[in-house]
Amino acid sequence: MHHLLRQRRDARFAGVFALLVLMVSLGGCATTPSLSAEAARSLPDRVFVEDVPFHGQREYQCGPASLAMALAASGVDVAVDDLIPQVFLPGRQGSVQPEMLATVRRHGRIPFRLEGGFAGLLAELDAGRPVVVMQNLSLPWWPEWHYALAIGYDRPAEQIILHSGMTPQRRTGFARFEATWARSQRWGFSALTPGKMPQHVDPDAALRAISNFSEVQGPVAALPAWQALVERHPEQAMAHFALGNARYANGHVEAAIDAFREATDRNPGMGEAWLNLGLLLQAQGRDAAAQKALEKAADTSGPWQQRARQELKQRQKQRST
Amino acid sequence: MKRLSRLISPLLIAALVLGSLPAVAATSQNELVGTAEALDARTLKDDRQRIHDVLAREDVQRQLALQGVDADEVESRLAALSDAEVSEMAERLDQMPAGASVVGALFAAFVILLVTDILGLTDVYPFTR
């Protein structure tokens, strides 16, 4: 009897201890994410992206459902049932992040990873574009990973508006949302028509996003995206270079030459831009200019130097015959 | 897996080396440097990395099939992934969070999650609000 009582007390201690550990490990309470003074001033109080159709998820299908809604918002009409075989992993009873992005590409939209955390999310919503977010609704120990589509917010009420699970326009407090979203390192993306750019985007990340899209959908589909990137980041030589390649692949040789020339203006040490410029000028029969560009490429150290030297040698051979 | 890699690697090296030879020899006119190629060069992607990419793609292809993806879907799903995404999946598909929103909860978890829900730290049970 005594023995039993002691055991029960031990169990109670263990319970209290576990709860204490839990509280400590959670590191305090859920707090409302704060916005920088500038973001607080520039963002409107309330934003709601109109006309985003709601697709309720059946069991485990929050990935395909969120994708269907995000694609519909950017003008691609695709049924959840068609998306399930494209993104759902039966063995995991869920959908993984890389495949969420890949499926967006398959449907002709570019997935841009959300940048800038909470303020970035509000800014993207303010621009009228819903964002797929990944949350862990539960705790790190028993994760309940979930995709939802953010479609608006209400700053005075401190609420984010989500199409989530079986609930359209579900309102969740900023603090609760932030706690669950932070567990995915604030992972999210918007699915944009080529030619549209997200509000916050790192040029390198954008280059990769568009290049990955181009590998799947080809240079014709990607051309407007490169154009938009160059407009957003005209200082980026690599963006001009990519635009040059896309224009060339679309048959616009003169425009491609302009873009490669722009790339070399922005970064005179960009060997691959000099090389492509030289090759196109050569094909157009503009010999003097081609010679100059290829010489520049051959003088620039890097992975393309060898190739440029060979091109020059070949030109010499052709001229002597 | 390791044995398989050891078997495939030399074959792949040979194939890639042979594959790249004609390109160097011919230097066909107007073969521009591609954007993906230039981006890879910028991140110093070397031949070893390229071999790794090919192996990773085979690995993910097998894993997708094992996870129950339809045979005729595997190819298209694989094709839509970038190299970086493929190698991420090859390395840690098992641990990758899969959005599904079903909690495999024990009773203890239920109680704790109820408390954390009320504290506003989690969002599992809608009836707490």
Interface residues (C-beta under 8 A of the other chain):
Chain A: L19 L22 L26 C29 A30 Q57 E59 Y60 C62 G63 S66 P85 Q86 V87 L89 P90 G91 R92 Q93 G94 S95 V96 Q97 P98 E99 M100 L101 A102 T103 R105 R106 M134 Q135 N136 L137 S138 L139 W141 W142 P143 E144 W145 H146 Y147 G165 T167 T172 G173 A175 R176 F177 A179 T180 S184 L207 R208 S211 N212 S214 E215 V216 M238 F241 A242 N245 A246 Y248 E272 L275 N276 L279 L280 Q282 A283 G302 P303 W304 R307 Q310 E311 Q314
Chain B: T27 Q29 N30 E31 L32 V33 G34 T35 A36 A38 L39 A41 R42 L64 L66 Q67 G68 V69 D70 E73 S76 R77 A79 A80 L81 S82 A84 E85 V86 E88 M89 L93 M96 P97 A98 G99 A100 S101 V102 V103 G104 A105 L106 A109 I112 L113 V115 T116 L119 G120 L121 T122 D123 V124 P126
